[in-house]
Amino acid sequence: MAGAQFIVQADGGSRGNPGPAGYGAVVLDARTGEILAEAAEYIGRATNNVAEYKGLIAGLKAAHALDPDARILVEMDSKLVVEQMSGRWKIKHPDMQPLAAEARGIAARGKVEYQWIPREKNKEADRLANEAMDAGKQGRQWEPKPRAAAPVAAAAVDEPLPAAPAPRAGWAGPADLGAPTTLVLLRHGETPLTPLRQFSGSTGSDPGLSEKGVWQAERTAEALAARGTVQAVVSSPMLRTRQTAEAVARRLGLDVRIEEGLRELDFGDWEGLTYAEVLERHPDDLNAFFGSAKAKPTGSAESLTTLTHRAGQARDKILARYPGRTVLVVSHVSPIKSLVRLALGAPPDAVHRMELSAASLCAVQYYSDGNASLRLLNDTSHLR
């Protein structure tokens, strides 16, 4: 099997996080999709992340036992493990550091590539992990089920032979993903409404920057010019974002490109009101808004789901126009939080758990394989 190409799919789970945990892994022939090996184990009390790493280790060991020289594509639905093992995210948790080191030591450097897949495409590993946890609940370890033997009798002359397994689509070893496209996400500077914490969306008074907001925009321009990495500037059409973007673009000698999809959410009847005023006048609508991404502000035509869709479309346009470049994207709280959420693969309500200050910077890198990596969140160090 020298020169083989394997696909390792791995998963882990914990019923309680931490709680009773187990992992599962399968090794597939990359060309045919045939399952070559399975591994699963109940590991006692652990977290999801520890179980996922142990599943990865088991899958790599199984592939290594089949052919130490094989090239391996690891497919997992754990964004954390994929990004950490790809080197795009740091491994800070002490429980994960030795597991990651063990995984790296199994296969030769350059022989393994990592790719995120959605959970529905990781069903075999997920099944094995759940079988392992079920076995642990019964006080035993997982045991592989015997596979049905292939028939050996020759087919009749007029009987069609069974079709061969469909080949895996086109993986030929570690790919050169090229330079990522980096979106530096800048929230606009303060407006007169910002310190009052009034709702300010896309259908209100469209305020410009306050004196402090102008100062914030100029300080941001100085900082970005000093870094020298921004190659293009894209802005929401709102006045406050255009003024912020133009301050940076002037310093960098660039033009500002307007993207309609980056505008703020339509807050409807909440425009210009404070949170306390909305809570007093529209309590049911406000509670619904924070409880569901599909709920709309009173009198608005937009929900966070709608906004996320258009912000995602705007992102895709920018990525297509500026591949491999660093782009400053000047927008608002809701679109920026939504893009960060999408990059993390976080649930919709995660947008309500982020702080985003005026003139703050976030940064997301996008790779050609569809993965994204959050590099910066709510950075205001340039304003100090």
Contacts in CASP RR format, 6 or more apart in sequence:
PFRMAT RR
TARGET T0000
AUTHOR 0000-0000-0000
METHOD contacts of the structure
MODEL  1
MAGAQFIVQADGGSRGNPGPAGYGAVVLDARTGEILAEAAEYIGRATNNV
AEYKGLIAGLKAAHALDPDARILVEMDSKLVVEQMSGRWKIKHPDMQPLA
AEARGIAARGKVEYQWIPREKNKEADRLANEAMDAGKQGRQWEPKPRAAA
PVAAAAVDEPLPAAPAPRAGWAGPADLGAPTTLVLLRHGETPLTPLRQFS
GSTGSDPGLSEKGVWQAERTAEALAARGTVQAVVSSPMLRTRQTAEAVAR
RLGLDVRIEEGLRELDFGDWEGLTYAEVLERHPDDLNAFFGSAKAKPTGS
AESLTTLTHRAGQARDKILARYPGRTVLVVSHVSPIKSLVRLALGAPPDA
VHRMELSAASLCAVQYYSDGNASLRLLNDTSHLR
1 66 0 8 1.000
1 67 0 8 1.000
1 70 0 8 1.000
2 67 0 8 1.000
2 69 0 8 1.000
3 67 0 8 1.000
3 69 0 8 1.000
3 70 0 8 1.000
3 71 0 8 1.000
4 29 0 8 1.000
4 30 0 8 1.000
4 66 0 8 1.000
4 67 0 8 1.000
4 69 0 8 1.000
4 70 0 8 1.000
4 71 0 8 1.000
5 29 0 8 1.000
5 30 0 8 1.000
5 31 0 8 1.000
5 70 0 8 1.000
5 71 0 8 1.000
5 72 0 8 1.000
5 73 0 8 1.000
5 171 0 8 1.000
5 172 0 8 1.000
5 173 0 8 1.000
6 27 0 8 1.000
6 28 0 8 1.000
6 29 0 8 1.000
6 30 0 8 1.000
6 36 0 8 1.000
6 63 0 8 1.000
6 66 0 8 1.000
6 67 0 8 1.000
6 70 0 8 1.000
6 71 0 8 1.000
6 72 0 8 1.000
6 73 0 8 1.000
7 27 0 8 1.000
7 28 0 8 1.000
7 29 0 8 1.000
7 30 0 8 1.000
7 33 0 8 1.000
7 72 0 8 1.000
7 73 0 8 1.000
7 74 0 8 1.000
7 75 0 8 1.000
7 168 0 8 1.000
7 171 0 8 1.000
8 25 0 8 1.000
8 26 0 8 1.000
8 27 0 8 1.000
8 28 0 8 1.000
8 56 0 8 1.000
8 59 0 8 1.000
8 60 0 8 1.000
8 62 0 8 1.000
8 63 0 8 1.000
8 72 0 8 1.000
8 73 0 8 1.000
8 74 0 8 1.000
8 75 0 8 1.000
9 25 0 8 1.000
9 26 0 8 1.000
9 28 0 8 1.000
9 74 0 8 1.000
9 75 0 8 1.000
9 76 0 8 1.000
9 117 0 8 1.000
9 122 0 8 1.000
9 124 0 8 1.000
9 125 0 8 1.000
10 23 0 8 1.000
10 24 0 8 1.000
10 25 0 8 1.000
10 26 0 8 1.000
10 52 0 8 1.000
10 55 0 8 1.000
10 56 0 8 1.000
10 58 0 8 1.000
10 59 0 8 1.000
10 74 0 8 1.000
10 76 0 8 1.000
10 125 0 8 1.000
11 23 0 8 1.000
11 24 0 8 1.000
11 25 0 8 1.000
11 52 0 8 1.000
11 55 0 8 1.000
11 76 0 8 1.000
11 77 0 8 1.000
11 78 0 8 1.000
11 122 0 8 1.000
11 125 0 8 1.000
11 126 0 8 1.000
11 128 0 8 1.000
11 129 0 8 1.000
12 21 0 8 1.000
12 22 0 8 1.000
12 23 0 8 1.000
12 24 0 8 1.000
12 48 0 8 1.000
12 51 0 8 1.000
12 52 0 8 1.000
12 54 0 8 1.000
12 55 0 8 1.000
12 78 0 8 1.000
12 125 0 8 1.000
12 126 0 8 1.000
12 129 0 8 1.000
13 21 0 8 1.000
13 22 0 8 1.000
13 23 0 8 1.000
13 48 0 8 1.000
13 51 0 8 1.000
13 52 0 8 1.000
13 129 0 8 1.000
13 133 0 8 1.000
14 20 0 8 1.000
14 21 0 8 1.000
14 22 0 8 1.000
14 46 0 8 1.000
14 47 0 8 1.000
14 48 0 8 1.000
14 50 0 8 1.000
14 51 0 8 1.000
15 21 0 8 1.000
15 133 0 8 1.000
17 47 0 8 1.000
17 48 0 8 1.000
18 45 0 8 1.000
18 46 0 8 1.000
18 47 0 8 1.000
19 44 0 8 1.000
19 45 0 8 1.000
19 46 0 8 1.000
19 47 0 8 1.000
20 42 0 8 1.000
20 44 0 8 1.000
20 45 0 8 1.000
20 133 0 8 1.000
20 136 0 8 1.000
20 137 0 8 1.000
21 42 0 8 1.000
21 43 0 8 1.000
21 44 0 8 1.000
21 45 0 8 1.000
21 46 0 8 1.000
21 47 0 8 1.000
21 48 0 8 1.000
21 50 0 8 1.000
21 51 0 8 1.000
21 133 0 8 1.000
22 40 0 8 1.000
22 41 0 8 1.000
22 42 0 8 1.000
22 43 0 8 1.000
22 44 0 8 1.000
22 46 0 8 1.000
22 51 0 8 1.000
22 54 0 8 1.000
22 129 0 8 1.000
22 132 0 8 1.000
22 133 0 8 1.000
23 39 0 8 1.000
23 40 0 8 1.000
23 41 0 8 1.000
23 43 0 8 1.000
23 51 0 8 1.000
23 52 0 8 1.000
23 54 0 8 1.000
23 55 0 8 1.000
23 58 0 8 1.000
23 128 0 8 1.000
23 129 0 8 1.000
23 132 0 8 1.000
24 38 0 8 1.000
24 39 0 8 1.000
24 40 0 8 1.000
24 41 0 8 1.000
24 55 0 8 1.000
24 58 0 8 1.000
24 125 0 8 1.000
24 126 0 8 1.000
24 128 0 8 1.000
24 129 0 8 1.000
24 132 0 8 1.000
25 38 0 8 1.000
25 39 0 8 1.000
25 40 0 8 1.000
25 55 0 8 1.000
25 56 0 8 1.000
25 58 0 8 1.000
25 59 0 8 1.000
25 62 0 8 1.000
25 125 0 8 1.000
25 128 0 8 1.000
26 35 0 8 1.000
26 37 0 8 1.000
26 38 0 8 1.000
26 39 0 8 1.000
26 59 0 8 1.000
26 124 0 8 1.000
26 125 0 8 1.000
26 128 0 8 1.000
27 35 0 8 1.000
27 36 0 8 1.000
27 37 0 8 1.000
27 38 0 8 1.000
27 59 0 8 1.000
27 62 0 8 1.000
27 63 0 8 1.000
27 66 0 8 1.000
28 34 0 8 1.000
28 35 0 8 1.000
28 36 0 8 1.000
28 168 0 8 1.000
29 36 0 8 1.000
29 168 0 8 1.000
30 73 0 8 1.000
30 168 0 8 1.000
30 171 0 8 1.000
31 167 0 8 1.000
31 168 0 8 1.000
32 164 0 8 1.000
32 165 0 8 1.000
32 166 0 8 1.000
32 167 0 8 1.000
32 168 0 8 1.000
33 165 0 8 1.000
33 166 0 8 1.000
33 167 0 8 1.000
33 168 0 8 1.000
34 165 0 8 1.000
35 124 0 8 1.000
36 66 0 8 1.000
37 59 0 8 1.000
37 62 0 8 1.000
37 63 0 8 1.000
37 65 0 8 1.000
37 66 0 8 1.000
38 62 0 8 1.000
38 124 0 8 1.000
38 128 0 8 1.000
38 144 0 8 1.000
39 55 0 8 1.000
39 58 0 8 1.000
39 59 0 8 1.000
39 61 0 8 1.000
39 62 0 8 1.000
39 128 0 8 1.000
40 58 0 8 1.000
40 128 0 8 1.000
40 129 0 8 1.000
40 131 0 8 1.000
40 132 0 8 1.000
40 142 0 8 1.000
40 144 0 8 1.000
41 54 0 8 1.000
41 58 0 8 1.000
41 132 0 8 1.000
41 141 0 8 1.000
41 142 0 8 1.000
42 132 0 8 1.000
42 133 0 8 1.000
42 135 0 8 1.000
42 136 0 8 1.000
42 141 0 8 1.000
42 142 0 8 1.000
43 50 0 8 1.000
43 51 0 8 1.000
43 54 0 8 1.000
43 132 0 8 1.000
44 136 0 8 1.000
46 54 0 8 1.000
47 95 0 8 1.000
49 78 0 8 1.000
49 80 0 8 1.000
49 81 0 8 1.000
49 93 0 8 1.000
49 95 0 8 1.000
49 96 0 8 1.000
50 95 0 8 1.000
50 96 0 8 1.000
50 99 0 8 1.000
51 129 0 8 1.000
52 76 0 8 1.000
52 78 0 8 1.000
52 80 0 8 1.000
52 81 0 8 1.000
53 81 0 8 1.000
53 96 0 8 1.000
53 99 0 8 1.000
53 100 0 8 1.000
53 103 0 8 1.000
54 99 0 8 1.000
55 125 0 8 1.000
55 129 0 8 1.000
56 74 0 8 1.000
56 76 0 8 1.000
56 81 0 8 1.000
56 85 0 8 1.000
56 103 0 8 1.000
57 99 0 8 1.000
57 102 0 8 1.000
57 103 0 8 1.000
57 106 0 8 1.000
60 72 0 8 1.000
60 74 0 8 1.000
60 103 0 8 1.000
60 106 0 8 1.000
60 107 0 8 1.000
60 112 0 8 1.000
61 106 0 8 1.000
63 70 0 8 1.000
63 72 0 8 1.000
63 107 0 8 1.000
64 70 0 8 1.000
64 106 0 8 1.000
64 107 0 8 1.000
68 107 0 8 1.000
68 108 0 8 1.000
69 108 0 8 1.000
69 111 0 8 1.000
70 111 0 8 1.000
71 111 0 8 1.000
71 112 0 8 1.000
71 113 0 8 1.000
71 173 0 8 1.000
71 174 0 8 1.000
72 107 0 8 1.000
72 111 0 8 1.000
72 112 0 8 1.000
72 113 0 8 1.000
73 112 0 8 1.000
73 113 0 8 1.000
73 114 0 8 1.000
73 115 0 8 1.000
73 171 0 8 1.000
73 173 0 8 1.000
74 82 0 8 1.000
74 85 0 8 1.000
74 112 0 8 1.000
74 113 0 8 1.000
74 114 0 8 1.000
74 115 0 8 1.000
75 115 0 8 1.000
75 116 0 8 1.000
75 117 0 8 1.000
75 121 0 8 1.000
75 122 0 8 1.000
76 82 0 8 1.000
76 114 0 8 1.000
76 115 0 8 1.000
76 116 0 8 1.000
76 117 0 8 1.000
76 122 0 8 1.000
76 125 0 8 1.000
77 116 0 8 1.000
77 117 0 8 1.000
77 118 0 8 1.000
77 119 0 8 1.000
77 121 0 8 1.000
77 122 0 8 1.000
77 126 0 8 1.000
78 116 0 8 1.000
79 116 0 8 1.000
79 344 0 8 1.000
79 345 0 8 1.000
80 89 0 8 1.000
81 114 0 8 1.000
82 114 0 8 1.000
82 115 0 8 1.000
82 116 0 8 1.000
82 371 0 8 1.000
83 89 0 8 1.000
83 116 0 8 1.000
83 371 0 8 1.000
83 373 0 8 1.000
84 90 0 8 1.000
84 91 0 8 1.000
84 96 0 8 1.000
84 100 0 8 1.000
85 100 0 8 1.000
85 103 0 8 1.000
85 104 0 8 1.000
85 114 0 8 1.000
86 114 0 8 1.000
86 371 0 8 1.000
88 365 0 8 1.000
88 371 0 8 1.000
88 373 0 8 1.000
89 373 0 8 1.000
91 97 0 8 1.000
91 100 0 8 1.000
110 174 0 8 1.000
111 174 0 8 1.000
112 174 0 8 1.000
113 173 0 8 1.000
113 174 0 8 1.000
113 175 0 8 1.000
115 369 0 8 1.000
115 371 0 8 1.000
116 371 0 8 1.000
119 126 0 8 1.000
128 142 0 8 1.000
131 142 0 8 1.000
132 141 0 8 1.000
132 142 0 8 1.000
135 141 0 8 1.000
135 142 0 8 1.000
135 143 0 8 1.000
136 142 0 8 1.000
155 161 0 8 1.000
175 369 0 8 1.000
177 367 0 8 1.000
177 368 0 8 1.000
177 369 0 8 1.000
178 324 0 8 1.000
178 367 0 8 1.000
178 368 0 8 1.000
179 324 0 8 1.000
180 324 0 8 1.000
180 365 0 8 1.000
180 366 0 8 1.000
180 367 0 8 1.000
180 368 0 8 1.000
180 373 0 8 1.000
181 318 0 8 1.000
181 319 0 8 1.000
181 322 0 8 1.000
181 323 0 8 1.000
181 324 0 8 1.000
181 325 0 8 1.000
181 326 0 8 1.000
181 327 0 8 1.000
181 365 0 8 1.000
181 366 0 8 1.000
182 229 0 8 1.000
182 324 0 8 1.000
182 325 0 8 1.000
182 326 0 8 1.000
182 327 0 8 1.000
182 363 0 8 1.000
182 364 0 8 1.000
182 365 0 8 1.000
182 366 0 8 1.000
182 375 0 8 1.000
183 315 0 8 1.000
183 318 0 8 1.000
183 319 0 8 1.000
183 327 0 8 1.000
183 329 0 8 1.000
183 339 0 8 1.000
183 363 0 8 1.000
183 364 0 8 1.000
183 365 0 8 1.000
183 366 0 8 1.000
184 224 0 8 1.000
184 229 0 8 1.000
184 230 0 8 1.000
184 326 0 8 1.000
184 327 0 8 1.000
184 328 0 8 1.000
184 329 0 8 1.000
184 361 0 8 1.000
184 362 0 8 1.000
184 363 0 8 1.000
184 376 0 8 1.000
185 329 0 8 1.000
185 331 0 8 1.000
185 336 0 8 1.000
185 339 0 8 1.000
185 340 0 8 1.000
185 361 0 8 1.000
185 362 0 8 1.000
185 363 0 8 1.000
185 364 0 8 1.000
186 220 0 8 1.000
186 244 0 8 1.000
186 245 0 8 1.000
186 248 0 8 1.000
186 328 0 8 1.000
186 329 0 8 1.000
186 330 0 8 1.000
186 331 0 8 1.000
186 359 0 8 1.000
186 360 0 8 1.000
186 361 0 8 1.000
187 330 0 8 1.000
187 331 0 8 1.000
187 332 0 8 1.000
187 333 0 8 1.000
187 336 0 8 1.000
187 356 0 8 1.000
187 357 0 8 1.000
187 358 0 8 1.000
187 359 0 8 1.000
187 360 0 8 1.000
188 209 0 8 1.000
188 217 0 8 1.000
188 236 0 8 1.000
188 238 0 8 1.000
188 240 0 8 1.000
188 241 0 8 1.000
188 243 0 8 1.000
188 244 0 8 1.000
188 330 0 8 1.000
188 331 0 8 1.000
188 332 0 8 1.000
188 358 0 8 1.000
188 359 0 8 1.000
189 209 0 8 1.000
189 212 0 8 1.000
189 213 0 8 1.000
189 216 0 8 1.000
189 217 0 8 1.000
189 240 0 8 1.000
189 244 0 8 1.000
189 358 0 8 1.000
189 359 0 8 1.000
190 209 0 8 1.000
190 210 0 8 1.000
190 212 0 8 1.000
190 213 0 8 1.000
190 216 0 8 1.000
190 358 0 8 1.000
190 359 0 8 1.000
191 200 0 8 1.000
191 207 0 8 1.000
191 208 0 8 1.000
191 209 0 8 1.000
191 210 0 8 1.000
191 213 0 8 1.000
191 240 0 8 1.000
192 207 0 8 1.000
192 208 0 8 1.000
192 210 0 8 1.000
193 200 0 8 1.000
193 205 0 8 1.000
193 207 0 8 1.000
193 272 0 8 1.000
194 200 0 8 1.000
194 210 0 8 1.000
194 358 0 8 1.000
196 274 0 8 1.000
197 274 0 8 1.000
197 275 0 8 1.000
198 272 0 8 1.000
198 273 0 8 1.000
198 274 0 8 1.000
199 267 0 8 1.000
199 270 0 8 1.000
199 271 0 8 1.000
199 272 0 8 1.000
199 273 0 8 1.000
199 274 0 8 1.000
199 275 0 8 1.000
199 278 0 8 1.000
199 297 0 8 1.000
200 207 0 8 1.000
200 264 0 8 1.000
200 267 0 8 1.000
200 271 0 8 1.000
200 272 0 8 1.000
201 238 0 8 1.000
201 263 0 8 1.000
201 264 0 8 1.000
201 265 0 8 1.000
201 266 0 8 1.000
201 267 0 8 1.000
201 271 0 8 1.000
201 332 0 8 1.000
202 238 0 8 1.000
202 263 0 8 1.000
202 264 0 8 1.000
202 265 0 8 1.000
202 266 0 8 1.000
203 266 0 8 1.000
203 267 0 8 1.000
203 268 0 8 1.000
203 271 0 8 1.000
203 300 0 8 1.000
204 267 0 8 1.000
204 268 0 8 1.000
204 271 0 8 1.000
204 272 0 8 1.000
205 271 0 8 1.000
205 272 0 8 1.000
206 238 0 8 1.000
206 239 0 8 1.000
206 240 0 8 1.000
207 239 0 8 1.000
207 240 0 8 1.000
208 239 0 8 1.000
208 240 0 8 1.000
208 243 0 8 1.000
209 216 0 8 1.000
209 217 0 8 1.000
209 240 0 8 1.000
209 243 0 8 1.000
209 244 0 8 1.000
213 244 0 8 1.000
213 358 0 8 1.000
213 359 0 8 1.000
214 243 0 8 1.000
214 247 0 8 1.000
216 244 0 8 1.000
216 358 0 8 1.000
216 359 0 8 1.000
216 383 0 8 1.000
217 243 0 8 1.000
217 244 0 8 1.000
217 247 0 8 1.000
217 248 0 8 1.000
217 359 0 8 1.000
218 247 0 8 1.000
219 359 0 8 1.000
219 382 0 8 1.000
219 383 0 8 1.000
220 244 0 8 1.000
220 247 0 8 1.000
220 248 0 8 1.000
220 359 0 8 1.000
220 361 0 8 1.000
220 382 0 8 1.000
220 383 0 8 1.000
221 247 0 8 1.000
221 248 0 8 1.000
221 250 0 8 1.000
221 251 0 8 1.000
221 252 0 8 1.000
222 251 0 8 1.000
222 382 0 8 1.000
223 382 0 8 1.000
224 230 0 8 1.000
224 248 0 8 1.000
224 251 0 8 1.000
224 252 0 8 1.000
224 328 0 8 1.000
224 382 0 8 1.000
225 248 0 8 1.000
225 251 0 8 1.000
225 252 0 8 1.000
228 252 0 8 1.000
229 326 0 8 1.000
230 248 0 8 1.000
230 252 0 8 1.000
230 254 0 8 1.000
230 326 0 8 1.000
230 327 0 8 1.000
230 328 0 8 1.000
231 254 0 8 1.000
231 322 0 8 1.000
231 325 0 8 1.000
231 326 0 8 1.000
231 327 0 8 1.000
232 254 0 8 1.000
232 257 0 8 1.000
232 321 0 8 1.000
232 322 0 8 1.000
232 325 0 8 1.000
232 326 0 8 1.000
232 327 0 8 1.000
232 328 0 8 1.000
233 245 0 8 1.000
233 248 0 8 1.000
233 249 0 8 1.000
233 252 0 8 1.000
233 254 0 8 1.000
233 255 0 8 1.000
233 256 0 8 1.000
233 257 0 8 1.000
233 327 0 8 1.000
233 328 0 8 1.000
233 330 0 8 1.000
234 245 0 8 1.000
234 256 0 8 1.000
234 257 0 8 1.000
234 258 0 8 1.000
234 259 0 8 1.000
234 262 0 8 1.000
234 318 0 8 1.000
234 327 0 8 1.000
234 328 0 8 1.000
234 329 0 8 1.000
234 330 0 8 1.000
235 241 0 8 1.000
235 242 0 8 1.000
235 244 0 8 1.000
235 245 0 8 1.000
235 256 0 8 1.000
235 257 0 8 1.000
235 258 0 8 1.000
235 259 0 8 1.000
235 262 0 8 1.000
235 329 0 8 1.000
235 330 0 8 1.000
235 331 0 8 1.000
236 242 0 8 1.000
236 258 0 8 1.000
236 259 0 8 1.000
236 260 0 8 1.000
236 261 0 8 1.000
236 262 0 8 1.000
236 263 0 8 1.000
236 264 0 8 1.000
236 330 0 8 1.000
236 331 0 8 1.000
236 332 0 8 1.000
236 335 0 8 1.000
237 258 0 8 1.000
237 259 0 8 1.000
237 260 0 8 1.000
237 262 0 8 1.000
237 263 0 8 1.000
238 263 0 8 1.000
238 264 0 8 1.000
238 332 0 8 1.000
241 262 0 8 1.000
241 330 0 8 1.000
241 331 0 8 1.000
241 332 0 8 1.000
242 256 0 8 1.000
242 258 0 8 1.000
242 330 0 8 1.000
244 330 0 8 1.000
244 359 0 8 1.000
245 256 0 8 1.000
245 328 0 8 1.000
245 330 0 8 1.000
246 256 0 8 1.000
248 328 0 8 1.000
248 330 0 8 1.000
249 255 0 8 1.000
249 256 0 8 1.000
259 314 0 8 1.000
259 317 0 8 1.000
259 318 0 8 1.000
259 329 0 8 1.000
260 314 0 8 1.000
261 310 0 8 1.000
261 311 0 8 1.000
261 313 0 8 1.000
261 314 0 8 1.000
261 335 0 8 1.000
262 311 0 8 1.000
262 314 0 8 1.000
262 329 0 8 1.000
262 330 0 8 1.000
262 331 0 8 1.000
262 332 0 8 1.000
262 335 0 8 1.000
263 331 0 8 1.000
263 332 0 8 1.000
263 335 0 8 1.000
264 331 0 8 1.000
264 332 0 8 1.000
264 333 0 8 1.000
264 334 0 8 1.000
264 335 0 8 1.000
265 297 0 8 1.000
265 300 0 8 1.000
265 302 0 8 1.000
265 304 0 8 1.000
265 307 0 8 1.000
265 332 0 8 1.000
265 334 0 8 1.000
265 335 0 8 1.000
266 297 0 8 1.000
266 300 0 8 1.000
266 301 0 8 1.000
266 302 0 8 1.000
267 297 0 8 1.000
267 300 0 8 1.000
268 297 0 8 1.000
268 298 0 8 1.000
268 299 0 8 1.000
268 300 0 8 1.000
269 281 0 8 1.000
269 282 0 8 1.000
269 297 0 8 1.000
269 298 0 8 1.000
269 299 0 8 1.000
269 300 0 8 1.000
270 278 0 8 1.000
270 282 0 8 1.000
270 297 0 8 1.000
270 298 0 8 1.000
270 300 0 8 1.000
273 281 0 8 1.000
278 286 0 8 1.000
278 298 0 8 1.000
279 286 0 8 1.000
282 297 0 8 1.000
282 298 0 8 1.000
285 295 0 8 1.000
285 296 0 8 1.000
285 297 0 8 1.000
285 298 0 8 1.000
288 295 0 8 1.000
289 295 0 8 1.000
289 296 0 8 1.000
289 297 0 8 1.000
289 304 0 8 1.000
290 349 0 8 1.000
290 352 0 8 1.000
291 349 0 8 1.000
293 303 0 8 1.000
293 304 0 8 1.000
293 305 0 8 1.000
293 308 0 8 1.000
293 348 0 8 1.000
293 349 0 8 1.000
293 351 0 8 1.000
294 303 0 8 1.000
294 304 0 8 1.000
294 305 0 8 1.000
295 303 0 8 1.000
296 302 0 8 1.000
296 303 0 8 1.000
304 334 0 8 1.000
304 338 0 8 1.000
304 348 0 8 1.000
304 351 0 8 1.000
305 348 0 8 1.000
307 334 0 8 1.000
307 335 0 8 1.000
307 338 0 8 1.000
308 338 0 8 1.000
308 341 0 8 1.000
308 342 0 8 1.000
308 348 0 8 1.000
311 331 0 8 1.000
311 335 0 8 1.000
311 338 0 8 1.000
311 339 0 8 1.000
312 338 0 8 1.000
312 339 0 8 1.000
312 342 0 8 1.000
314 335 0 8 1.000
315 339 0 8 1.000
315 342 0 8 1.000
318 327 0 8 1.000
318 329 0 8 1.000
319 366 0 8 1.000
333 356 0 8 1.000
334 351 0 8 1.000
336 356 0 8 1.000
336 362 0 8 1.000
337 351 0 8 1.000
337 354 0 8 1.000
337 356 0 8 1.000
338 351 0 8 1.000
339 364 0 8 1.000
340 354 0 8 1.000
340 362 0 8 1.000
340 364 0 8 1.000
340 374 0 8 1.000
340 377 0 8 1.000
341 347 0 8 1.000
341 348 0 8 1.000
341 350 0 8 1.000
341 351 0 8 1.000
341 354 0 8 1.000
342 372 0 8 1.000
343 364 0 8 1.000
343 366 0 8 1.000
343 372 0 8 1.000
343 373 0 8 1.000
343 374 0 8 1.000
344 350 0 8 1.000
344 374 0 8 1.000
354 377 0 8 1.000
354 378 0 8 1.000
355 378 0 8 1.000
356 362 0 8 1.000
356 378 0 8 1.000
357 378 0 8 1.000
357 380 0 8 1.000
359 380 0 8 1.000
359 383 0 8 1.000
360 378 0 8 1.000
360 379 0 8 1.000
360 380 0 8 1.000
361 376 0 8 1.000
361 378 0 8 1.000
361 379 0 8 1.000
361 380 0 8 1.000
361 382 0 8 1.000
362 374 0 8 1.000
362 376 0 8 1.000
362 377 0 8 1.000
362 378 0 8 1.000
362 379 0 8 1.000
363 374 0 8 1.000
363 375 0 8 1.000
363 376 0 8 1.000
364 372 0 8 1.000
364 373 0 8 1.000
364 374 0 8 1.000
364 375 0 8 1.000
365 372 0 8 1.000
365 373 0 8 1.000
365 375 0 8 1.000
366 372 0 8 1.000
367 373 0 8 1.000
END
